[in-house]
Amino acid sequence: MNDVRQLTYQPTGTGSPAVEVLTFERLRQLNDGRTQRSDFHVLAILDAGRGRVTVDFHTRPLAARSAVWIAAGAVHRWGDIAELAGTLVLFVPTAPVTHATREVAATSHITPTWTVPDDAWPSIDAARQHLLLEAGNPIADASSELPQILLSALIALLDPPRTVQPTESGTFELFRASVEADFRVHHDVGYYARTLGYAPRTLTRAVQRATGGTAKAYLVERLILEAKRLLVHDRLPAARVAAELGFPDASNFSLFFRTATGTPPATWSRASR
């Protein structure tokens, strides 16, 4: 039985075509318990209840005043949401209108869940309510950017914490973007250094400042994450994953995966399902 689901952004046709707001009551009607992977971002703010969400194979508890950011492309599953009350905002990656919030939406390093501080809650709640009112307006002009402006304000107020700190030089951000574009083809850090015009040592120092690890470790982590997504969500065999990620054959990929995770891909895939 297929237990995964690919979600594509499909606006209802009312309000903004780039932003849509749901309640958890509506999510309970739509959620079938399967693992999902969407081409849009999901931002949730919880008012009450307890539950959990699994994002890219890590399960996180949820409670009142939890915030959730599920980036486009992340594999996720909602669990124990019967008691949760709050708001979910679905939006395409290009929906934010300010430079800063578009950069936030473009990063893959936002912490999936965090607790909104007490002193920030009133302004965040007000921004959320304003967005809810405007995005749900059935007579709103679909060409209006107001929901996107309000979304940008909400993101700015939330200031989502990141798992990686941006560097002043921007070198890491350039490396990250280059990896996202080419990791399925190029597995050599030297390629990224040459493409970006940096010495390998300079690139590694920038990545270490941002992540605490090496450029090679970052590249391996990105490959492993995508491999896990393909194994579990797309249910691809190791040979297909190897082809998708630019490995010469299944044996080469299996050795790479086992070295990085300690588990053969087929074994990991069965256990994760």
Buried (B, 14 or more C-beta within 10 A) or exposed (E): EEEBBEBEBEBEEBBBBBBBBBBBEEBEEEBEEEBBBBEBBBBBBBBEBBBBBBBBBEEBEBBBBBBBBBBBBBBBBBEEBEEBEBBBBBBBBEBBBBEEBBEBBBBBBBBBBBEBEEEEBEEBBEBBEBBBEBBBBEEBEEEEBBBBBBBBBBBBBBBBEBEBEBBEEEBBBBBBBBBBEBBBEBBEBEBBBEBBEBEBEBBBBBBBBBBEBBBBBBBBBBBBBBBBBBBBBBEBEBBBBBBBBBBEEBEEBBEBBBEBBEEBBBEBBEEBE
